[in-house]
Amino acid sequence: MKIYYFSAYIALLIILFPTFSLSDSNETIRIGVTLSLTGKFSVMGNDQKNGYKLWQNHINSRGGLLGRKVEVIVYDDKSDPETAKAIYEQMIIKEKVDFLFGPYSSPITEAVLPLAEQHNHPLLIAGASADSLWEKKYRTAIGVATPSSRFSQGFLELLARNKINKIAIVHADDSFSVSLAKGVISWSGKLGLEVIMSESFKKDTRDLIHLAKKVRDSGAEALVVGGHLNEAVDMRKALKLIGYYPKAYYAVVGADLNEYIQILGNDANYTFSISIYEPNLNFPGIKKFHSDYIKTYKKMPSFYAARAYSAGQVLEESVKRSNSFDREKVLNTFFKMDMITILGRYGIDKTGKQIMHHVSIIQWQKGKKEIVWPEKLATARPIFNMRRAKITAGD
């Protein structure tokens, strides 16, 4: 008798609500992403994978997204834009994933953005920050990270305060590094600093000695290097080989990683870089993220991992506020949100560019990363004049 009544109830639901399905409330929400698990961006790509997976575990432990389990589906794009494009097309058209996270690096993100736009799929960009990504007016490009043109503001302010005025810029020719260099030139002009050299080189060039010599001969007091981990390491090695130490060496991205000091040892000291994630700040969820990341992956989280996790937080909040999995509703909600993630404040302009979050500047001192800007977060004073510092330290 009970089975009869239950069957009749289900039949009535189907008549009244033809789209009703018993599986609707149990269906997993699938979020697709390609990452550089192999290839030249593999260090950053694997860190981002860890961040996404940790967010997946956390949200599922809380009951899922609007009561539905979440699965982050990660593919290896091998650090190749064409591979990423093919996989994103597969995820959108064949697999019909519910949402998308963006890949690592600006060139790869730039390659997949047209697909997301074509299919009206919001792309949460947590692994790229070239300003050019938002200059194409794609309404689906949702930025989680601070745009690269603002990465050098704090470092240049430190130079201005310490009367270090002559700057050389050496950068790779990928879109992220080009955007970064433009930002350095713009902020230098605003702060009264002089850019006496700006030169690009082909991405993946490993021998940078000829550029190091040009920087030395230019009379620059500070050197800004635009690129990723390889460029940060290779330029530092080149400076050592020619025996030249500027007053300040700023490797914008890559030098913040633990891999940087593992490769260079004491030669990593006095290098400046950015920090997008600081575990000692009291943002909601940051302590659990930090401790659980260490427990799960047996290492400290990089800001790449934190940016990925924060993308999950942003998606979670937008779905909750819109109370829907409808992509158009979720997309519109992204533009209205003002929230705090483990990185800090989230808020985007009408193009989808992140405008609320700010980066910090760190410096390696005695084998440890110290925050040197902004002052309210500083854990140490910046050290300039690398040659004098190295002599004093006995290196």
C-alpha positions as CSV (number, residue, x, y, z in Angstrom):
1,M,0.0,0.0,0.0
2,K,2.8,2.4,0.9
3,I,4.5,1.7,-2.4
4,Y,1.3,2.3,-4.3
5,Y,0.8,5.8,-2.6
6,F,4.5,6.7,-3.2
7,S,4.2,5.8,-6.9
8,A,1.0,7.8,-7.2
9,Y,2.7,10.8,-5.6
10,I,5.6,10.6,-8.1
11,A,3.1,10.3,-11.0
12,L,1.3,13.4,-9.8
13,L,4.5,15.3,-9.6
14,I,5.5,14.4,-13.1
15,I,2.0,15.5,-14.4
16,L,2.2,18.9,-12.5
17,F,5.9,19.5,-13.0
18,P,7.1,17.8,-16.2
19,T,10.7,18.9,-15.6
20,F,10.8,17.4,-12.1
21,S,13.5,14.7,-11.6
22,L,14.3,12.7,-8.5
23,S,18.0,13.1,-9.4
24,D,17.9,16.9,-9.5
25,S,18.7,17.4,-5.8
26,N,21.4,14.8,-5.9
27,E,23.2,15.7,-9.1
28,T,26.8,16.8,-8.7
29,I,27.8,20.3,-9.7
30,R,30.8,19.9,-11.9
31,I,33.3,22.7,-12.3
32,G,35.9,22.3,-15.1
33,V,39.4,23.7,-15.3
34,T,42.6,23.0,-17.1
35,L,45.9,23.6,-15.3
36,S,49.6,23.3,-16.1
37,L,50.2,20.1,-14.3
38,T,53.2,19.5,-16.6
39,G,55.3,21.9,-18.7
40,K,56.9,25.2,-17.9
41,F,54.1,26.4,-15.5
42,S,53.8,23.1,-13.6
43,V,54.9,24.4,-10.2
44,M,52.1,27.1,-10.2
45,G,49.6,24.8,-11.9
46,N,49.9,22.1,-9.3
47,D,49.6,24.6,-6.5
48,Q,46.4,25.8,-8.0
49,K,45.1,22.3,-8.3
50,N,45.7,21.8,-4.6
51,G,43.8,25.0,-3.8
52,Y,40.7,24.0,-5.9
53,K,40.6,20.5,-4.5
54,L,40.9,21.8,-0.9
55,W,37.9,24.2,-1.6
56,Q,36.0,21.2,-3.0
57,N,36.6,19.2,0.1
58,H,35.7,22.1,2.4
59,I,32.4,22.9,0.6
60,N,31.4,19.3,0.4
61,S,32.0,18.9,4.2
62,R,29.6,21.7,4.7
63,G,26.8,20.0,2.7
64,G,27.8,21.1,-0.8
65,L,26.6,24.0,-2.9
66,L,22.9,24.6,-2.3
67,G,22.8,21.1,-1.0
68,R,24.5,19.5,-4.0
69,K,27.9,17.9,-4.0
70,V,30.7,19.7,-5.9
71,E,33.4,18.2,-8.1
72,V,36.3,20.2,-9.6
73,I,37.3,18.4,-12.7
74,V,41.0,19.1,-13.5
75,Y,42.7,18.4,-16.8
76,D,46.4,18.9,-17.7
77,D,46.8,21.5,-20.5
78,K,50.6,20.8,-20.5
79,S,51.2,24.6,-20.3
80,D,50.0,24.9,-23.9
81,P,47.2,27.3,-25.0
82,E,46.0,25.1,-27.9
83,T,45.7,22.1,-25.7
84,A,43.7,24.2,-23.2
85,K,41.4,25.4,-25.9
86,A,40.6,21.9,-27.1
87,I,39.9,20.7,-23.5
88,Y,37.7,23.7,-22.6
89,E,35.7,23.2,-25.8
90,Q,35.2,19.5,-24.8
91,M,34.1,20.5,-21.2
92,I,31.6,23.1,-22.5
93,I,30.1,21.2,-25.5
94,K,30.5,17.5,-24.7
95,E,30.8,17.3,-20.9
96,K,28.4,20.2,-20.3
97,V,30.1,21.2,-17.1
98,D,28.1,23.6,-14.9
99,F,30.9,26.2,-14.3
100,L,34.4,27.0,-15.3
101,F,37.6,28.1,-13.5
102,G,40.3,29.7,-15.6
103,P,43.7,28.1,-16.4
104,Y,47.0,29.2,-15.1
105,S,48.9,32.0,-17.0
106,S,47.6,34.9,-19.0
107,P,48.5,33.5,-22.5
108,I,46.5,30.3,-21.9
109,T,43.6,32.2,-20.3
110,E,43.6,34.6,-23.3
111,A,43.3,31.5,-25.6
112,V,40.2,30.1,-23.9
113,L,38.3,33.3,-23.1
114,P,36.6,33.5,-26.5
115,L,35.2,30.0,-26.0
116,A,33.7,31.0,-22.6
117,E,32.3,34.2,-24.1
118,Q,30.8,32.4,-27.1
119,H,28.9,29.9,-24.8
120,N,28.1,32.5,-22.1
121,H,30.1,30.6,-19.5
122,P,31.5,32.8,-16.7
123,L,35.2,32.2,-16.4
124,L,36.6,32.8,-12.9
125,I,40.1,33.9,-13.6
126,A,42.3,33.0,-10.6
127,G,45.5,32.1,-12.5
128,A,46.1,35.1,-14.7
129,S,46.3,38.9,-14.3
130,A,47.4,40.6,-17.5
131,D,45.3,43.7,-18.0
132,S,44.8,42.8,-21.7
133,L,42.4,40.0,-20.6
134,W,39.8,42.7,-19.6
135,E,40.5,45.1,-22.5
136,K,38.6,42.8,-25.0
137,K,35.3,43.6,-23.2
138,Y,34.4,40.0,-22.6
139,R,31.5,40.0,-20.1
140,T,32.3,36.5,-18.9
141,A,35.9,37.3,-17.7
142,I,35.6,37.5,-13.9
143,G,38.9,38.5,-12.2
144,V,39.9,37.2,-8.8
145,A,43.5,38.5,-8.9
146,T,44.8,42.0,-8.9
147,P,45.7,43.0,-12.5
148,S,49.4,42.9,-13.2
149,S,49.7,46.6,-14.0
150,R,49.3,47.3,-10.3
151,F,51.9,44.6,-9.1
152,S,54.8,47.1,-8.8
153,Q,53.1,50.0,-7.1
154,G,54.3,49.2,-3.6
155,F,57.9,48.4,-4.7
156,L,58.2,51.6,-6.6
157,E,56.9,53.6,-3.7
158,L,59.6,52.0,-1.6
159,L,62.2,53.1,-4.1
160,A,60.9,56.7,-4.2
161,R,61.0,56.9,-0.4
162,N,64.6,55.7,-0.4
163,K,65.7,58.0,-3.2
164,I,66.5,55.1,-5.6
165,N,65.5,56.8,-8.9
166,K,66.9,54.9,-11.9
167,I,65.1,51.8,-12.9
168,A,65.8,49.1,-15.5
169,I,63.0,46.7,-16.7
170,V,63.7,43.4,-18.3
171,H,60.7,41.2,-19.2
172,A,59.5,38.2,-21.2
173,D,57.3,38.9,-24.2
174,D,54.2,37.1,-23.0
175,S,51.1,39.2,-22.4
176,F,51.3,39.1,-18.6
177,S,54.9,40.3,-18.5
178,V,54.3,43.0,-21.1
179,S,51.3,44.3,-19.1
180,L,53.5,44.2,-16.0
181,A,56.2,46.3,-17.7
182,K,53.7,48.9,-18.8
183,G,52.5,49.2,-15.3
184,V,56.0,49.8,-14.0
185,I,56.5,52.6,-16.6
186,S,53.2,54.1,-15.7
187,W,53.7,54.0,-11.9
188,S,57.3,55.2,-12.2
189,G,56.1,58.4,-14.0
190,K,53.5,59.1,-11.3
191,L,56.2,58.7,-8.6
192,G,58.9,60.7,-10.3
193,L,61.2,57.8,-11.0
194,E,63.2,57.4,-14.2
195,V,63.0,54.2,-16.4
196,I,66.4,54.3,-18.1
197,M,66.1,50.9,-19.7
198,S,63.2,48.7,-20.8
199,E,63.8,45.6,-22.9
200,S,61.9,42.4,-23.6
201,F,63.2,38.9,-24.5
202,K,61.6,35.8,-25.9
203,K,59.7,33.8,-23.3
204,D,61.6,30.7,-22.2
205,T,65.0,32.2,-22.9
206,R,67.2,30.8,-20.2
207,D,70.5,32.5,-20.8
208,L,70.0,36.1,-19.6
209,I,73.7,37.1,-19.1
210,H,73.6,39.5,-22.1
211,L,70.7,41.4,-20.6
212,A,72.3,41.4,-17.1
213,K,75.3,43.1,-18.7
214,K,73.1,45.7,-20.4
215,V,71.4,46.5,-17.0
216,R,74.8,46.9,-15.4
217,D,76.1,49.2,-18.1
218,S,72.9,51.3,-18.1
219,G,73.6,52.7,-14.6
220,A,70.3,51.4,-13.2
221,E,70.0,51.4,-9.4
222,A,67.0,49.0,-9.4
223,L,66.1,46.1,-11.6
224,V,62.5,44.9,-12.2
225,V,62.2,41.4,-13.9
226,G,58.9,40.5,-15.5
227,G,58.2,36.8,-16.0
228,H,57.7,33.7,-13.8
229,L,59.9,31.4,-11.7
230,N,62.4,30.6,-14.4
231,E,63.0,34.3,-15.3
232,A,63.4,35.2,-11.6
233,V,66.0,32.5,-11.0
234,D,67.9,32.9,-14.3
235,M,68.3,36.6,-14.0
236,R,69.5,36.3,-10.4
237,K,72.1,33.7,-11.6
238,A,73.2,36.0,-14.4
239,L,73.7,38.9,-12.0
240,K,75.9,36.7,-9.9
241,L,77.9,35.4,-12.8
242,I,78.9,39.0,-13.9
243,G,79.4,40.1,-10.3
244,Y,76.8,42.9,-10.5
245,Y,74.4,43.7,-7.7
246,P,71.9,46.5,-8.0
247,K,70.6,48.3,-5.0
248,A,67.2,46.6,-5.4
249,Y,66.3,43.4,-7.4
250,Y,62.5,42.9,-7.9
251,A,61.4,39.7,-9.5
252,V,57.7,40.4,-9.6
253,V,56.4,36.8,-9.9
254,G,58.1,33.5,-9.0
255,A,60.5,34.8,-6.4
256,D,57.8,34.5,-3.8
257,L,57.8,30.7,-4.1
258,N,59.7,28.5,-1.7
259,E,61.2,26.9,-4.9
260,Y,63.0,30.1,-5.5
261,I,65.1,29.9,-2.3
262,Q,65.4,26.1,-2.7
263,I,67.1,26.6,-6.1
264,L,69.2,29.7,-5.2
265,G,70.0,29.2,-1.5
266,N,71.6,32.3,0.0
267,D,71.5,34.0,-3.3
268,A,67.8,34.4,-2.9
269,N,68.3,36.9,-0.1
270,Y,67.5,40.5,-0.7
271,T,65.2,39.7,-3.6
272,F,61.9,41.6,-3.6
273,S,58.7,40.0,-4.9
274,I,54.9,40.3,-4.5
275,S,52.7,38.5,-2.0
276,I,49.0,38.1,-2.8
277,Y,48.3,35.9,0.2
278,E,49.3,36.4,3.8
279,P,48.2,33.8,6.4
280,N,48.6,36.0,9.4
281,L,45.7,38.3,8.3
282,N,42.4,37.7,9.9
283,F,40.2,37.1,6.9
284,P,37.3,34.6,7.1
285,G,38.4,31.0,6.5
286,I,42.1,31.8,6.2
287,K,43.2,29.9,9.3
288,K,41.3,26.8,8.3
289,F,42.6,27.0,4.7
290,H,46.2,27.4,5.8
291,S,46.2,24.7,8.4
292,D,44.3,22.2,6.3
293,Y,46.5,22.9,3.3
294,I,49.6,22.0,5.3
295,K,47.9,18.9,6.7
296,T,46.8,17.7,3.3
297,Y,49.8,18.6,1.1
298,K,52.6,18.7,3.7
299,K,53.8,22.1,2.6
300,M,53.0,25.8,2.9
301,P,50.4,27.2,0.5
302,S,51.6,29.6,-2.1
303,F,49.5,32.5,-3.3
304,Y,48.7,30.5,-6.4
305,A,46.9,27.9,-4.2
306,A,45.2,30.7,-2.2
307,R,43.9,32.4,-5.4
308,A,42.4,29.1,-6.6
309,Y,40.7,28.6,-3.3
310,S,39.4,32.1,-3.3
311,A,37.9,31.6,-6.7
312,G,35.9,28.8,-5.2
313,Q,34.7,31.1,-2.4
314,V,33.6,33.7,-5.0
315,L,31.6,31.2,-6.9
316,E,30.1,29.8,-3.8
317,E,29.0,33.2,-2.7
318,S,27.5,34.1,-6.1
319,V,25.5,30.9,-6.3
320,K,24.2,31.4,-2.8
321,R,23.2,35.0,-3.4
322,S,21.5,34.2,-6.6
323,N,20.0,31.1,-5.1
324,S,20.5,29.4,-8.5
325,F,22.8,27.4,-10.7
326,D,21.6,29.4,-13.7
327,R,24.8,30.8,-15.2
328,E,23.3,34.1,-16.3
329,K,22.0,34.8,-12.8
330,V,25.3,33.8,-11.3
331,L,27.3,35.9,-13.8
332,N,25.2,39.0,-13.0
333,T,25.7,38.5,-9.3
334,F,29.5,38.5,-9.7
335,F,29.3,42.1,-10.7
336,K,27.2,43.1,-7.7
337,M,29.2,41.4,-5.0
338,D,31.5,43.0,-2.4
339,M,32.9,40.3,-0.2
340,I,36.0,39.1,1.7
341,T,37.9,36.0,0.7
342,I,41.1,34.5,2.1
343,L,43.0,37.0,-0.1
344,G,41.1,40.0,1.2
345,R,38.4,42.1,-0.5
346,Y,36.7,41.0,-3.8
347,G,35.0,43.5,-6.1
348,I,35.1,44.0,-9.9
349,D,34.4,46.8,-12.2
350,K,32.0,46.7,-15.2
351,T,34.7,44.8,-17.3
352,G,35.2,42.1,-14.7
353,K,38.6,43.4,-13.6
354,Q,39.4,43.0,-10.0
355,I,39.7,46.5,-8.3
356,M,39.3,45.8,-4.6
357,H,42.3,43.5,-3.8
358,H,45.8,44.8,-3.3
359,V,49.2,43.0,-3.2
360,S,51.9,43.2,-0.6
361,I,55.7,43.4,-1.2
362,I,57.9,40.8,0.4
363,Q,61.7,40.5,0.6
364,W,63.8,37.4,1.3
365,Q,65.9,38.2,4.4
366,K,68.1,35.5,6.1
367,G,66.2,32.8,4.2
368,K,62.8,34.0,5.3
369,K,60.1,36.0,3.5
370,E,59.4,39.3,5.2
371,I,56.6,41.7,4.4
372,V,58.1,45.2,3.7
373,W,55.1,47.0,2.2
374,P,52.6,48.3,3.1
375,E,53.9,49.6,6.4
376,K,50.8,48.5,8.4
377,L,51.5,44.9,7.5
378,A,55.3,45.0,7.5
379,T,57.3,42.4,9.4
380,A,60.7,43.9,8.6
381,R,62.3,47.0,7.0
382,P,63.4,46.7,3.4
383,I,67.1,46.2,2.8
384,F,68.7,47.9,-0.2
385,N,72.1,47.9,-1.8
386,M,72.6,44.1,-2.3
387,R,76.4,44.3,-2.6
388,R,76.8,46.1,0.7
389,A,74.3,43.8,2.4
390,K,76.0,40.7,1.1
391,I,79.5,41.9,2.2
392,T,78.0,42.6,5.7
393,A,76.4,39.2,5.8
394,G,79.6,37.5,4.8
395,D,78.1,35.8,1.7
